[in-house]
Amino acid sequence: MYSIGNPVRIDGISVVHRESESIDSMLKRFKKKVVKSEILKEYRDKSEYLKPSEAKRKKRMDARRRAAKEQLKQEKQIIKKRKTNRRPEGSTHEVHSGS
């Protein structure tokens, strides 16, 4: 089936050392490749069996978290716009009251 001279490679990720490259940058490239290939995500997903009902619940909760995060992001942008649209202090234009 398998010969001794031919190793089996499944989703082999490798990084070749470049000239004048530090180990840190090489490790960073390797980590990027691992994240991009989604090997760890697949491992986590398959490491434990989830019943279909649990998988649906997890999917709904993840969607809620994403929606809440997006809403918070939009609210922060609105607040930021309000702050930038205010008149600067010391402005010569005065606001008159309606009395």
N, C-alpha and C positions, 0 to 999 in steps of 0.2 A: 504494500500500500504506500508507505512513505519510505523513501530511500534516505540513507544516513547523510548523504552529501547535500540534499536539498531541504533546507529548513522551511517550515510552513509559516507564512506571514499572513496574519489576519489584521486588517486595518493598521498596518505598521506605520507608525509616525516616526520620522527621523529628521534630525537637523544636522547639517554638515557645518563644521566649524569654518568660518570665513577668516581670511587673513586679517590680522590686527583687530579681532573681535574679542570682547571680553566674555567671560563665562556668563555674567549676568545678562547680557544682551542675547546670548545664545539661548539661555534658559527662558527668557521672555518670549523669544520666537517659538520655542517648543510649546510653551503654555498656550500661546495664541492658536497654534495648530490643533492642540488638544481641545480647546474650547470650540473652535470652528468645526471640528469633526463631530462634536456632540457625543463623544465616547462616554464621558462621565455621566451625562444626562441619561443616556441609554442604560448604563450600569445601574444608576439609582432607580430608574423606572422598573427595571427587571429584578432588582434585588429583593423585592417583597411583592407578594401577590396582593392586588387590590380587588375586592369584589366590585362588580359593575356599579352597584349603587354608591359605593365609596368613591369610585373614580368620578362619577357624575357630580357628587357633592364636592369633591376636591376641585373639579373643573369650575363649578359655580363659584366657589369661594375665591379661586384665583381670579376669575372674571370680576368679582366684586372688588377685590384688592386693586386690580388694574384700573377699574373705573374710578374708585376713590382717589387713587394716586393721580390720575389724569385730571379729575375735578380740582384737587388741591393745587396742581400745577397751574391750571387755568385761573383759579382764584388769586394765586400769587402774581400772575401776570397782570390781572386787572388792578390789583393794589399797586403794583409797580407803575402802571400807566397813570393811575390817579396821582401818585406822588410826583411824577415828572410833569404833569399838566398843571400843577399848582403854580400860582404866581410867586415869583421870588420875593423875599422879604425886602422892604424898603421901596416897594413899587410906588410910583407917584400917582397911579390911578386909584382913586378912593371909591369905595362902594357906599352908596347912599341908602339909608333905610327908608322904608315906605311910609313913614309917619307924616 
